[in-house]
Amino acid sequence: MNPEQNKQIPSPLISSIPVVVLVAMLFIVIRHFGSDTLEGGSQISLMVATFVCVFIAILFYKQRWQDLENAIAANMRVVTVGIVILLLIGAVAGTWMVSGVVPSLIYYGLNIIHPHFFLASTCIICSVVSVMTGSSWTTVATIGVALVGIGKAQGFDVGWIAGAIISGSYFGDKISPLSDTTVLASSTTGTPLFTHIRYMLITTVPSLLITLVIFTVAGLNYHTASSEHIHQFAASLKDTFHITPWLLVVPVVTGVMIAFRLPSVITLFLSSVLAGVFLIVFQPHLLPQIVGTDVLDFATKFKGLMISLYGNTNIDTGSAELNDLVSTSGMGGMLNTIWLIICAMCFGGVMTGSGMLQSITSVILKWVRGRTGAVASTVSSGLFFNLCTADQYLSIILTGNMFKELYRKLGLESRLLSRTVEDAVTVTSPLIPWNTCGMTQATVLGVPTLVYLPYCFFNLLSPLVSITVAAIGYKIYQRKPE
């Protein structure tokens, strides 16, 4: 007999205990550690909640540790490639900055983008790049980092800047046929890819338009830096780095590799290597400063290149504000995030393996009545899975599979489910501090998740627009209920 059939599943009330413990601990950690929660407090909170779940499952419900361990291992396999990508993003961030690629983008951007329209322009630029790349992570790690520098120089608060970047990046991630989340949502629910994308436009375009209106109004009323301060910022960049259009070859080549659909790991690796070559060619004067020596020889060049890939680089520009902007931490700067991802996968694994996650969501299904209730429940469940599993891919799979049969019985087409899953899961994942997306974007942009969360208008609006459209009944197609 299958041991799974004999496994005792905790009741919804008991199953919620680890979640309550996690939320309570994170509340205390965030209150006392603030933006330093990634240094270990959040990780410990996740491990304590994991232990509580394991303790309940084994001691009171006689479940086997081996089953829980296998569930953790399955979760780990899902994020293995993501961890490698995260390390490579750290390498790209380091080499693109020190080689002068990002400073050049900032320098030219300061002379092109008007401060009053910076937020809206940022959102549009990130939308276009993300649609073409299919990756919010790549968009944030490349053009997003440069836009943070431009925004800071123009006097914008980092929360507004990051909110505009993430809003645009996740618009593209959501509707691009190259996006893995778009393909995953459509395939999980059995919806043709382009049918899924076209149907998403009904909720996605209004969310983006409202977001652009908000950013435009905010930009027109925002007290930006004086033109003199902006010119001083640009001059400091030019004095520190060798600014030249040749450095734009790196992002162009990266874009070409993305257009040819090379795997993300290969694209990011080659992009960091190319930026490393440009570092030696165009910024050799910075290498002794990175290494901490006065001699520029082969050893200094080699060590400087390696440090820019994996370690801390602190370049003196003569401006404390600019020093913070151009300092990087390479692959090493991603280790706290990876640590957090591992802890989050442990929690998500034991919650799934013990049956507690399914027990909690079964309560939601009992109360679903009609079209609007189905969509609202899908949104709530997607957000809940994002909170508990800490991974958008797992959340998409779990939400899609859980509601597939319900939508069929209610006579609702699968494209409504696939759209709602994306409206609920893909866009909310960067808003959760311990989710892989929230951790990654906060680390790459250098802005804590809870700081940029109130300004991610597209991400906040998408679930609400999805429920509203369902309630109105606009283009909701019914099949004959079973």
Backbone torsions as a table, in degrees:
resi	resn	phi	psi	omega
1	MET	NA	140.3	179.4
2	ASN	-65.0	124.0	-179.5
3	PRO	-61.6	-23.2	179.4
4	GLU	-63.9	-29.6	-178.5
5	GLN	-71.0	-25.8	-179.2
6	ASN	-93.6	-5.1	-175.9
7	LYS	-69.3	129.8	178.1
8	GLN	-82.1	128.3	-179.2
9	ILE	-100.3	127.2	178.7
10	PRO	-60.8	152.3	177.6
11	SER	-68.8	161.2	178.8
12	PRO	-55.6	-38.0	-179.3
13	LEU	-65.1	-47.0	178.3
14	ILE	-66.3	-38.2	-178.4
15	SER	-63.7	-25.4	-178.3
16	SER	-79.9	-11.5	-177.3
17	ILE	-59.3	-49.3	178.7
18	PRO	-60.1	-35.7	179.2
19	VAL	-66.2	-43.8	178.6
20	VAL	-62.5	-42.1	177.9
21	VAL	-60.4	-44.7	-179.4
22	LEU	-62.2	-48.8	-178.9
23	VAL	-61.6	-42.3	-179.4
24	ALA	-63.7	-44.7	-179.3
25	MET	-67.2	-40.3	178.7
26	LEU	-65.3	-35.9	177.3
27	PHE	-60.6	-44.7	-179.4
28	ILE	-68.2	-43.1	-178.5
29	VAL	-63.3	-47.2	-179.2
30	ILE	-63.6	-36.4	-179.7
31	ARG	-66.6	-37.5	-175.2
32	HIS	-94.8	-27.8	-177.8
33	PHE	-102.5	-19.4	178.9
34	GLY	60.7	-129.0	-177.7
35	SER	-72.4	-5.6	179.7
36	ASP	-94.6	15.0	-177.7
37	THR	-62.6	-27.9	179.9
38	LEU	-70.3	-12.2	-177.6
39	GLU	-73.2	-8.0	178.1
40	GLY	154.8	-27.3	-177.1
41	GLY	-61.2	-45.6	179.8
42	SER	-66.2	-37.4	179.7
43	GLN	-63.6	-44.1	178.9
44	ILE	-63.8	-39.4	178.6
45	SER	-59.5	-44.1	179.6
46	LEU	-65.2	-39.2	-179.5
47	MET	-69.9	-36.3	176.6
48	VAL	-64.2	-45.0	178.6
49	ALA	-63.5	-36.2	176.8
50	THR	-63.2	-44.6	179.4
51	PHE	-62.8	-40.2	178.7
52	VAL	-60.7	-44.0	178.8
53	CYS	-62.3	-46.7	179.9
54	VAL	-62.9	-43.1	-179.5
55	PHE	-58.3	-46.8	-179.5
56	ILE	-65.7	-45.1	-175.6
57	ALA	-64.7	-42.6	-175.6
58	ILE	-81.2	-46.1	-172.9
59	LEU	-74.4	-41.3	-173.3
60	PHE	-101.6	-22.1	-176.7
61	TYR	-121.0	11.0	171.7
62	LYS	53.0	34.1	177.0
63	GLN	-81.9	156.9	-176.5
64	ARG	-90.0	139.1	177.0
65	TRP	-61.2	-35.1	-178.1
66	GLN	-59.0	-38.6	179.3
67	ASP	-66.8	-41.5	179.0
68	LEU	-67.0	-39.5	178.4
69	GLU	-63.1	-41.0	177.9
70	ASN	-63.6	-36.7	178.2
71	ALA	-66.6	-39.5	176.5
72	ILE	-63.5	-44.5	-179.7
73	ALA	-61.7	-39.6	178.2
74	ALA	-63.4	-40.4	176.9
75	ASN	-63.3	-41.5	-179.5
76	MET	-62.0	-39.0	-179.5
77	ARG	-62.1	-33.1	-179.1
78	VAL	-63.5	-36.0	-173.7
79	VAL	-102.0	5.0	-177.4
80	THR	-58.6	-50.4	179.7
81	VAL	-64.7	-37.2	178.1
82	GLY	-60.6	-36.4	178.4
83	ILE	-67.0	-41.5	176.9
84	VAL	-62.1	-43.6	177.9
85	ILE	-61.4	-39.5	179.6
86	LEU	-62.0	-43.0	176.9
87	LEU	-62.3	-42.4	-179.6
88	LEU	-68.3	-33.1	174.9
89	ILE	-61.8	-39.1	175.7
90	GLY	-61.2	-41.1	178.4
91	ALA	-65.9	-41.7	178.3
92	VAL	-63.4	-45.3	-179.5
93	ALA	-59.4	-41.9	-179.3
94	GLY	-67.8	-50.2	-176.6
95	THR	-71.9	-36.9	178.1
96	TRP	-64.1	-33.6	179.9
97	MET	-75.1	-53.5	-173.5
98	VAL	-69.4	-31.3	-179.7
99	SER	-73.0	-13.6	179.2
100	GLY	98.3	1.2	-179.5
101	VAL	-64.5	-53.8	179.6
102	VAL	-65.9	-45.1	175.6
103	PRO	-56.6	-36.3	178.2
104	SER	-67.2	-42.9	177.3
105	LEU	-61.6	-40.7	177.5
106	ILE	-64.1	-45.4	-177.2
107	TYR	-60.0	-49.2	-179.7
108	TYR	-70.6	-34.6	178.6
109	GLY	-63.7	-37.8	179.0
110	LEU	-63.2	-27.0	-178.8
111	ASN	-91.9	-6.8	-176.5
112	ILE	-112.2	-48.6	-173.2
113	ILE	-83.7	122.4	177.5
114	HIS	-74.1	135.8	-177.2
115	PRO	-54.0	-38.3	-177.1
116	HIS	-63.9	-25.9	-178.5
117	PHE	-113.4	17.8	-177.1
118	PHE	-64.2	-47.3	-175.8
119	LEU	-62.9	-46.3	178.8
120	ALA	-65.4	-41.5	179.1
121	SER	-62.7	-41.1	178.5
122	THR	-60.1	-45.5	179.8
123	CYS	-62.1	-42.8	-179.2
124	ILE	-67.5	-45.2	-179.6
125	ILE	-59.2	-47.1	-179.7
126	CYS	-66.3	-33.2	176.8
127	SER	-62.8	-47.6	-178.3
128	VAL	-63.7	-47.9	-178.9
129	VAL	-62.1	-41.5	-177.7
130	SER	-69.9	-35.0	175.7
131	VAL	-63.4	-41.4	-178.1
132	MET	-72.1	-35.0	-177.2
133	THR	-91.4	-27.5	-176.2
134	GLY	74.9	12.4	-175.2
135	SER	-137.3	117.2	174.6
136	SER	-70.1	-35.6	-178.8
137	TRP	-62.3	-46.1	179.9
138	THR	-65.7	-40.4	180.0
139	THR	-62.6	-46.6	-179.7
140	VAL	-64.9	-40.5	-175.2
141	ALA	-73.3	-19.4	-177.8
142	THR	-108.0	-85.1	-177.5
143	ILE	-65.8	-29.7	179.5
144	GLY	-62.6	-42.0	179.7
145	VAL	-62.7	-41.1	178.6
146	ALA	-64.7	-39.2	-179.0
147	LEU	-68.3	-30.7	174.4
148	VAL	-60.2	-43.8	179.1
149	GLY	-63.3	-42.4	178.8
150	ILE	-63.6	-45.7	-179.0
151	GLY	-62.3	-42.5	178.3
152	LYS	-62.1	-42.1	-179.9
153	ALA	-64.1	-31.8	-180.0
154	GLN	-86.2	0.5	172.4
155	GLY	93.0	14.0	-179.7
156	PHE	-84.2	147.7	175.4
157	ASP	-69.4	142.4	-175.6
158	VAL	-62.0	-29.1	178.2
159	GLY	-63.1	-45.0	177.7
160	TRP	-63.7	-43.8	-178.2
161	ILE	-61.5	-52.5	-178.5
162	ALA	-62.7	-36.7	178.3
163	GLY	-61.6	-41.6	178.4
164	ALA	-67.4	-41.0	179.7
165	ILE	-63.2	-48.7	-176.7
166	ILE	-69.9	-37.1	177.4
167	SER	-58.5	-49.7	-179.6
168	GLY	-66.9	-41.9	-176.6
169	SER	-63.7	-38.3	-177.8
170	TYR	-83.4	-18.0	169.3
171	PHE	-63.3	-49.1	-179.7
172	GLY	-66.7	-41.5	179.4
173	ASP	-59.1	-33.3	-174.6
174	LYS	-77.3	-36.4	-173.4
175	ILE	-110.0	-4.3	-179.2
176	SER	-74.1	133.6	175.7
177	PRO	-68.5	-11.8	178.0
178	LEU	-88.3	-7.8	-175.5
179	SER	-77.0	134.1	179.3
180	ASP	-68.3	-33.7	178.9
181	THR	-69.0	-35.9	178.0
182	THR	-64.7	-45.3	178.8
183	VAL	-65.7	-40.3	-178.2
184	LEU	-65.3	-43.7	-179.5
185	ALA	-64.4	-41.9	-179.2
186	SER	-69.0	-41.0	-178.3
187	SER	-72.0	-36.7	179.9
188	THR	-63.6	-36.5	-177.1
189	THR	-95.2	-2.3	179.4
190	GLY	73.6	34.8	-179.3
191	THR	-109.2	131.8	175.9
192	PRO	-55.2	139.9	-171.1
193	LEU	-55.2	-52.2	-174.7
194	PHE	-75.8	-23.8	170.3
195	THR	-64.8	-43.3	177.7
196	HIS	-60.4	-45.7	-177.7
197	ILE	-66.1	-46.6	-179.8
198	ARG	-61.3	-38.8	-178.8
199	TYR	-70.9	-30.8	178.4
200	MET	-67.3	-26.6	-178.2
201	LEU	-60.0	-27.3	-178.4
202	ILE	-61.5	-35.8	179.1
203	THR	-101.9	-27.9	-173.3
204	THR	-76.5	-43.3	-178.4
205	VAL	-63.9	-48.2	176.7
206	PRO	-58.7	-38.2	178.8
207	SER	-62.4	-41.6	-179.8
208	LEU	-69.5	-41.4	-179.3
209	LEU	-62.0	-43.8	177.3
210	ILE	-62.3	-40.4	179.0
211	THR	-61.9	-43.9	-179.9
212	LEU	-65.2	-36.7	176.7
213	VAL	-62.3	-44.7	-180.0
214	ILE	-61.6	-46.3	-178.6
215	PHE	-66.9	-35.6	178.5
216	THR	-66.1	-47.8	178.9
217	VAL	-62.1	-43.1	179.7
218	ALA	-62.9	-41.7	-179.9
219	GLY	-65.4	-39.2	179.9
220	LEU	-67.8	-26.6	-177.6
221	ASN	-104.0	-0.4	-177.2
222	TYR	-82.5	139.0	178.4
223	HIS	-83.8	95.1	-176.4
224	THR	-84.3	170.9	-179.9
225	ALA	-68.7	157.0	178.7
226	SER	-70.1	156.3	179.6
227	SER	-61.9	-30.6	179.0
228	GLU	-65.6	-41.6	178.4
229	HIS	-64.0	-41.2	179.1
230	ILE	-62.8	-43.0	179.0
231	HIS	-64.7	-38.2	177.5
232	GLN	-64.6	-39.8	178.7
233	PHE	-62.2	-46.3	179.7
234	ALA	-64.2	-39.5	179.9
235	ALA	-65.1	-39.1	178.0
236	SER	-63.7	-39.2	176.6
237	LEU	-61.8	-45.0	-177.5
238	LYS	-68.7	-32.5	178.0
239	ASP	-70.8	-30.3	-176.1
240	THR	-88.3	-43.1	-176.5
241	PHE	-111.2	153.4	171.5
242	HIS	-82.5	99.1	-177.8
243	ILE	-85.8	123.1	-179.7
244	THR	-152.0	146.9	177.1
245	PRO	-60.4	-21.3	179.6
246	TRP	-61.1	-28.4	-179.7
247	LEU	-67.9	-19.7	178.7
248	LEU	-73.6	-7.4	175.0
249	VAL	-59.9	-35.8	-177.2
250	VAL	-61.5	-53.7	177.8
251	PRO	-65.3	-31.1	178.5
252	VAL	-65.4	-47.8	178.4
253	VAL	-62.4	-39.5	176.9
254	THR	-60.7	-42.2	177.8
255	GLY	-63.3	-37.7	178.1
256	VAL	-64.7	-43.4	178.6
257	MET	-61.7	-39.3	178.4
258	ILE	-66.2	-41.0	179.7
259	ALA	-61.9	-33.3	177.7
260	PHE	-83.9	6.8	173.8
261	ARG	60.1	37.3	172.1
262	LEU	-67.6	146.9	178.7
263	PRO	-55.6	147.8	-177.0
264	SER	-56.5	-39.7	-178.6
265	VAL	-61.0	-45.0	-179.6
266	ILE	-67.4	-44.6	-179.3
267	THR	-59.3	-49.1	-178.2
268	LEU	-66.6	-38.7	179.0
269	PHE	-63.5	-49.8	-179.1
270	LEU	-65.2	-34.9	178.2
271	SER	-64.3	-41.5	179.0
272	SER	-69.0	-36.1	177.6
273	VAL	-65.0	-45.6	179.4
274	LEU	-62.4	-42.5	177.4
275	ALA	-63.6	-35.3	176.8
276	GLY	-63.5	-38.9	176.4
277	VAL	-64.3	-43.2	178.9
278	PHE	-66.2	-29.7	175.6
279	LEU	-60.2	-47.6	-178.6
280	ILE	-67.6	-35.5	-176.4
281	VAL	-76.8	-45.8	-170.4
282	PHE	-102.3	-22.6	-177.1
283	GLN	-125.5	43.0	-178.0
284	PRO	-62.5	-25.6	-178.6
285	HIS	-68.1	-17.5	179.9
286	LEU	-87.7	-19.5	-174.6
287	LEU	-61.7	-44.7	176.8
288	PRO	-60.1	-35.7	179.1
289	GLN	-66.5	-38.2	179.1
290	ILE	-66.3	-42.8	-176.9
291	VAL	-78.3	-30.4	-176.8
292	GLY	89.4	45.0	179.8
293	THR	-143.7	169.5	178.3
294	ASP	-105.5	-1.3	-174.8
295	VAL	-105.0	134.1	176.1
296	LEU	-109.2	92.8	177.5
297	ASP	-128.1	-171.6	-177.6
298	PHE	-60.5	-41.6	-178.4
299	ALA	-62.5	-41.2	179.7
300	THR	-65.0	-42.5	179.5
301	LYS	-63.0	-44.4	-178.9
302	PHE	-64.6	-47.7	-179.0
303	LYS	-65.6	-40.3	179.4
304	GLY	-62.5	-41.2	178.1
305	LEU	-63.9	-45.4	-179.2
306	MET	-63.8	-42.1	-179.9
307	ILE	-64.1	-38.2	179.6
308	SER	-65.1	-26.2	178.8
309	LEU	-79.5	-38.8	-171.3
310	TYR	-120.5	-17.1	-168.9
311	GLY	-124.4	-168.0	-178.6
312	ASN	-82.3	132.8	174.6
313	THR	-124.5	120.4	179.5
314	ASN	-118.9	111.4	-176.3
315	ILE	-109.1	130.4	-179.5
316	ASP	-86.3	114.3	179.9
317	THR	-103.9	-6.0	-175.6
318	GLY	89.5	-2.0	179.0
319	SER	-132.0	123.2	-178.6
320	ALA	-61.1	-38.9	179.7
321	GLU	-63.4	-44.0	-179.1
322	LEU	-72.9	-32.2	176.9
323	ASN	-58.7	-43.5	179.1
324	ASP	-63.9	-36.9	-177.0
325	LEU	-68.2	-43.4	-173.2
326	VAL	-89.7	-4.2	176.8
327	SER	-74.4	141.0	-178.3
328	THR	-132.5	166.3	178.8
329	SER	-131.0	4.8	173.4
330	GLY	54.7	-149.2	179.9
331	MET	-61.3	-36.7	-178.7
332	GLY	-59.6	-30.7	-179.6
333	GLY	-70.3	-12.3	-179.6
334	MET	-92.9	-6.1	-172.2
335	LEU	-66.2	-37.9	177.1
336	ASN	-62.6	-38.9	178.9
337	THR	-66.1	-42.4	178.9
338	ILE	-64.0	-40.2	176.5
339	TRP	-58.5	-43.3	-180.0
340	LEU	-67.0	-39.5	178.6
341	ILE	-61.0	-43.5	-179.8
342	ILE	-61.4	-44.6	178.8
343	CYS	-64.4	-39.8	179.5
344	ALA	-65.6	-37.1	178.7
345	MET	-68.2	-32.9	175.4
346	CYS	-63.0	-45.4	179.9
347	PHE	-65.0	-47.2	179.1
348	GLY	-62.5	-36.5	-179.9
349	GLY	-65.0	-47.4	-177.7
350	VAL	-72.6	-30.9	176.5
351	MET	-66.6	-37.5	178.1
352	THR	-75.9	-47.3	-177.1
353	GLY	-63.9	-31.6	179.9
354	SER	-81.8	-11.9	-178.1
355	GLY	86.4	0.8	-177.2
356	MET	-67.1	-37.4	-179.8
357	LEU	-64.0	-44.6	179.1
358	GLN	-66.5	-34.9	179.8
359	SER	-63.5	-42.0	-180.0
360	ILE	-66.9	-44.8	-176.4
361	THR	-70.9	-22.6	178.5
362	SER	-62.9	-28.6	178.4
363	VAL	-65.0	-40.4	-179.5
364	ILE	-62.3	-43.9	-176.5
365	LEU	-62.3	-30.7	-177.9
366	LYS	-66.7	-24.4	-174.2
367	TRP	-101.5	3.3	-177.8
368	VAL	-76.3	125.5	177.4
369	ARG	-137.8	114.8	173.6
370	GLY	81.6	179.7	-173.9
371	ARG	-63.4	-51.6	-177.3
372	THR	-64.7	-40.0	178.1
373	GLY	-63.4	-38.3	179.3
374	ALA	-64.6	-45.0	-179.4
375	VAL	-67.5	-44.4	179.4
376	ALA	-62.6	-38.3	179.4
377	SER	-69.3	-36.3	177.3
378	THR	-64.3	-43.3	178.0
379	VAL	-61.9	-46.4	-179.3
380	SER	-63.2	-42.5	-179.2
381	SER	-67.4	-40.3	178.4
382	GLY	-60.9	-43.3	177.4
383	LEU	-65.4	-40.3	179.0
384	PHE	-62.8	-44.2	178.3
385	PHE	-64.9	-37.2	176.2
386	ASN	-61.0	-38.3	178.7
387	LEU	-69.2	-40.4	-172.0
388	CYS	-88.2	-42.6	-177.8
389	THR	-86.4	-19.9	178.7
390	ALA	62.4	24.4	-180.0
391	ASP	-148.8	128.1	-175.8
392	GLN	-69.5	-31.7	-179.0
393	TYR	-67.2	-46.7	176.5
394	LEU	-61.2	-40.1	-178.4
395	SER	-64.8	-40.5	178.4
396	ILE	-63.2	-45.5	-178.6
397	ILE	-64.3	-47.0	-177.7
398	LEU	-65.6	-44.5	-178.8
399	THR	-66.2	-45.4	-179.5
400	GLY	-61.4	-45.3	-178.7
401	ASN	-69.5	-35.4	-176.5
402	MET	-67.8	-35.8	-174.4
403	PHE	-101.6	-4.0	-175.3
404	LYS	-57.9	-48.5	-177.9
405	GLU	-68.3	-37.2	-180.0
406	LEU	-63.2	-46.1	179.1
407	TYR	-61.6	-38.0	179.7
408	ARG	-64.2	-43.7	-179.2
409	LYS	-67.1	-32.2	179.2
410	LEU	-81.6	-3.7	179.7
411	GLY	78.3	21.8	-179.6
412	LEU	-96.8	138.3	-178.1
413	GLU	-68.7	153.7	-177.3
414	SER	-65.1	-26.3	-178.8
415	ARG	-67.5	-27.1	174.7
416	LEU	-66.5	-40.3	178.1
417	LEU	-66.9	-44.7	-177.9
418	SER	-63.4	-39.5	178.3
419	ARG	-65.8	-43.6	-178.2
420	THR	-66.3	-36.8	177.4
421	VAL	-59.7	-44.3	178.8
422	GLU	-68.4	-40.6	178.3
423	ASP	-62.2	-29.1	-175.5
424	ALA	-93.7	-38.4	-170.2
425	VAL	-100.0	-56.7	-173.4
426	THR	-56.2	-47.2	-172.5
427	VAL	-80.4	-22.5	-178.9
428	THR	-90.4	-13.3	-177.6
429	SER	-58.6	-37.4	179.2
430	PRO	-77.0	-3.2	-178.7
431	LEU	-91.9	-3.9	-177.0
432	ILE	-107.5	118.1	-171.8
433	PRO	-56.2	-34.1	-176.8
434	TRP	-99.4	2.8	173.9
435	ASN	-75.0	150.8	-178.0
436	THR	-56.7	-39.0	179.7
437	CYS	-70.4	-44.0	179.0
438	GLY	-61.3	-42.7	179.4
439	MET	-65.1	-43.3	-177.1
440	THR	-64.8	-50.2	-177.2
441	GLN	-64.7	-39.0	178.0
442	ALA	-63.4	-40.3	-179.2
443	THR	-69.7	-47.1	-176.8
444	VAL	-65.8	-44.3	-177.6
445	LEU	-82.4	-16.1	-177.7
446	GLY	71.8	27.4	-179.0
447	VAL	-128.0	119.7	-179.9
448	PRO	-55.9	145.8	-176.9
449	THR	-55.1	-44.3	-176.6
450	LEU	-71.9	-14.5	176.4
451	VAL	-79.3	-42.3	-178.4
452	TYR	-88.2	-16.4	-175.6
453	LEU	-52.1	-47.0	-176.9
454	PRO	-64.5	-15.0	-175.5
455	TYR	-105.9	2.1	176.2
456	CYS	-85.9	70.1	-170.1
457	PHE	-64.0	-39.3	178.9
458	PHE	-61.0	-43.2	-178.3
459	ASN	-68.1	-35.2	179.5
460	LEU	-76.4	-33.6	-176.2
461	LEU	-78.5	-33.6	-172.3
462	SER	-54.8	-49.2	178.6
463	PRO	-62.8	-37.7	-179.2
464	LEU	-67.9	-41.7	178.3
465	VAL	-64.8	-37.2	179.5
466	SER	-61.1	-45.0	178.9
467	ILE	-67.9	-40.3	-179.1
468	THR	-62.7	-45.7	179.7
469	VAL	-62.7	-38.7	177.8
470	ALA	-65.1	-40.1	-179.9
471	ALA	-66.2	-38.7	178.3
472	ILE	-69.6	-33.0	-179.2
473	GLY	87.9	17.7	-177.4
474	TYR	-70.6	119.4	178.7
475	LYS	51.9	39.6	171.7
476	ILE	-96.8	109.9	-174.0
477	TYR	-93.9	130.7	-177.5
478	GLN	-102.0	138.6	166.0
479	ARG	-99.3	169.2	179.0
480	LYS	-69.4	120.5	-178.9
481	PRO	-62.1	148.1	177.7
482	GLU	-88.3	NA	NA
